[in-house]
Amino acid sequence: MMNREFQNHCNRVSANDAERPETKKEGTKKEETKKEETKEETKEETKEETKEQEENPSGKKTEQEKEQREAIRDTGELTLHGRIHLLTVIGEIEGHDCLPNNSKTTKYEHVLPKLAAIEDSPDIDGLLILLNTVGGDVEAGLAIAEMIASLSKPTVSLVLGGSHSIGVPIAVSTDYSFIVKTGTMVIHPVRMSGTVIGAPQTYDYFKQMQDRILGFISEHSHANRERLEELMLDTGILTKDLGTILVGEEAVREGLINEVGGIGEAFQKLYGLIGSDTGRNC
């Protein structure tokens, strides 16, 4: 009986030993298949890299695209083909105090150096400004508007969505301005947050600031100053504030904006201004 059991055990061990080489072979085949797949993937990646290098030997295009994406993400700016620089004025125009992180802002400390660089750069022929702003800090907004107005290179602005409050001087500061049909512009009196001293000097300061804004708008547009004051102090349009909302064509009729149009018209006008400016310089 013991001999029979011992014989059966030996037979099972022999059978297992006979199966093991097949298992090893299967494992070896799987490993070889994986290696072949990896080699194929590596070959494909190498082909793609070689193709990119052939198309762009210096790799400059990839770097430029990366820089452009970062510029759009960080500051909303981009230098387009045809030597035109695109600048966006969005959200709230931030002044000397930082706004909350959840607010979309245009920072004047970013915009002013960029405008100086545009003026100084031989690679940029014109500036296109896209506006969709609720307004913001008066001093910062006027500083940006004055800087744009003083550029020697052709400039065009396009109001998309809205250009309210201190956004109005920025919109009219360019050589030519457009607004889309649904675009809006809100003109209202200056307001102040924080502690306000109830004294005649405070109201005099408000009036002085308002005069600065109205003076700039009337000088850089076809709007009449007296008419602007009427629109600013109108009580029949805004329910909780003084002022006027101008939509599309209304802004053109009041003389604030030159023309109703979109991005195509803005580019066409800017290229035209660049061409005429080049002709004058030759």
Disulfide bonds with the S-S distance in Angstrom:
none
